Structures are given as structure tokens and as C-alpha cells.
Amino acid sequence: MSGCRSGCATPGRGGVKRGSRNCSRKGEPRFWLAALLVFALLVYAGVRLIPPRAPSLPQPTPVEVEGVVVPLELSRAGPLDLNRATVEELMGLPGIGPALAARIVAFREEHGPFTSVEELLQVPGIGETTLEALRPYVTVQPP
């Protein structure tokens, strides 16, 4: 086995058989070319299979339209406190426009702080349906 690496075929009575590994380096460039091609395909497939990240969007900010503040964000981190809410904050609630928000604040200023969410029923323009729609979004904290 002079000069042969381990695993090389040794010529026997019939010589080296076709397809067996021998000590020649003729096939080595083809092996590296095939390995490079497989690696390139894996890299290409990996890049194509990994979805790109969604770009981070800036936080929405209120937009002023003809002197009226229109909030872009309806969802809040927690419920809105009726005793501290401004007209603009109340307008961000579902079904509350500028007139109804002003009536809620006026009611609070005239009658004092709310003691329960159900007190909204005393505000003109708020019925059972509106109260039920607002219930998940509002709370009453002591002043």
C-alpha cells in the first residue's frame, strides 16, 4: 500500500474494479465542486425560507382635523378612568363623539366624580346599549 490513504482499493488479481475508490486524485475536484454547489443551494434555500422581519412602525399619534382631535388608537393598555378622562380621551371610546364626550365631562363637573360605571346612564344620550359597549373600556377610580 505504498502512498495510498486508508480506504483506498488495492489492486487484486483483476486490478482495481471500476467505481471503487483508488488513490488517484482525478475525482477530487468534482467532489469539491459538488460540495460547493450543495452548499450554495442550501444557503439560497435558507435565505428564501426564512421570512423577512416586519418593519417596526412608529407609534400612532393623534391627528388634528379642522380643530378636532381624532385619535388613531382605540385600544389602550387598560380601561379609561371616567373621573380623570378628558374630552379627547373619551372620544377615543367606541360610540362616543365630541358632543357625548363633552356631556360626560359636564356631568362629572356638575355632579362630582363618578362612583360607578352605571352612573353613565344618568348622562343624556347614554342608554343600556351604549353602557354595555363602553363597559370593557372604562373604570371608576376614587379621585
C-alpha positions in Angstrom: 0.0 0.0 0.0 2.7 2.4 -0.9 1.4 6.0 -0.8 -2.3 5.0 -0.5 -4.7 6.5 2.0 -6.6 4.2 4.2 -9.8 3.2 2.5 -8.2 3.0 -1.0 -8.9 0.0 -3.0 -5.9 -2.2 -3.5 -5.4 -3.9 -6.9 -6.1 -7.6 -6.7 -5.9 -10.3 -9.3 -8.3 -8.4 -11.6 -6.9 -5.0 -10.9 -8.8 -2.1 -9.4 -12.5 -2.5 -10.1 -14.5 0.2 -11.8 -16.2 2.5 -9.3 -14.0 1.6 -6.4 -12.0 4.3 -4.6 -8.5 4.3 -5.6 -5.6 6.6 -4.7 -5.9 8.8 -7.8 -6.9 12.4 -7.2 -8.8 12.7 -10.5 -12.3 12.8 -8.9 -11.4 15.1 -6.1 -12.1 18.4 -8.0 -15.6 17.1 -8.9 -16.3 16.3 -5.3 -15.4 19.8 -4.1 -17.4 21.3 -7.0 -20.4 19.2 -6.0 -20.0 20.1 -2.3 -19.8 23.8 -3.2 -22.9 23.5 -5.3 -24.8 21.8 -2.5 -23.6 24.5 0.0 -24.7 27.3 -2.3 -28.2 25.7 -2.8 -28.6 25.3 1.0 -27.6 28.9 1.6 -30.0 30.1 -1.2 -32.8 27.9 0.2 -32.2 29.0 3.7 -32.4 32.7 2.7 -35.6 32.1 0.8 -37.2 30.0 3.5 -36.6 32.4 6.4 -39.3 35.1 6.2 -38.2 38.7 6.4 -39.0 40.6 9.6 -41.8 43.0 9.6 -40.6 46.6 9.8 -41.3 48.3 13.1 -43.8 51.0 12.7 -43.8 54.2 14.7 -46.4 54.7 17.4 -49.6 56.3 16.1 -50.2 59.9 17.1 -53.4 61.9 17.2 -54.2 63.9 14.0 -55.8 67.3 14.2 -58.6 67.9 11.6 -60.3 71.2 11.5 -59.8 71.8 15.2 -61.0 68.4 16.2 -58.5 65.8 17.6 -59.2 62.4 16.1 -57.3 59.6 17.9 -55.8 56.9 15.8 -55.5 54.4 18.5 -58.7 52.9 20.1 -57.1 50.2 22.2 -55.5 51.2 25.5 -53.2 49.5 27.9 -56.1 49.5 30.5 -59.5 50.8 31.0 -60.1 54.6 30.9 -60.9 56.2 34.3 -64.1 58.2 34.0 -63.1 60.5 36.8 -59.8 61.6 35.1 -60.6 61.3 31.4 -60.5 64.3 29.1 -63.0 65.0 26.3 -60.3 63.9 23.8 -59.7 60.6 25.6 -63.4 59.9 25.9 -63.8 60.5 22.1 -61.4 57.5 21.6 -64.0 55.2 23.1 -66.4 53.3 20.7 -69.6 55.2 20.1 -68.5 58.4 21.9 -68.4 61.5 19.7 -67.4 65.1 20.7 -70.9 66.0 21.9 -71.3 63.0 24.1 -67.8 63.2 25.5 -68.5 66.9 26.4 -71.7 65.8 28.2 -69.9 63.2 30.2 -67.3 65.7 31.4 -70.0 68.3 32.1 -72.0 65.7 34.1 -68.9 64.9 36.1 -68.1 68.6 36.8 -71.7 69.3 37.8 -72.5 66.2 39.9 -69.0 65.3 41.2 -66.9 62.2 40.5 -68.5 59.0 39.3 -68.9 56.4 41.9 -69.7 53.5 39.4 -69.7 52.9 35.7 -73.5 52.5 35.9 -73.8 56.3 36.7 -73.1 56.9 33.0 -76.8 56.0 32.5 -77.7 59.4 34.0 -75.8 61.2 31.3 -78.2 62.3 28.5 -77.6 60.2 25.4 -76.2 57.1 27.1 -78.5 54.1 27.3 -78.1 50.5 28.2 -76.7 49.5 24.8 -74.0 52.3 24.9 -73.2 51.4 28.5 -72.6 47.8 27.7 -70.4 48.7 24.7 -68.3 51.0 27.0 -68.1 48.7 30.0 -64.9 46.9 28.9 -63.1 50.2 28.2 -64.0 52.3 31.3 -63.5 52.1 35.0 -64.1 54.3 38.0 -61.2 55.1 40.4 -61.7 57.1 43.5 -60.5 60.7 42.9 
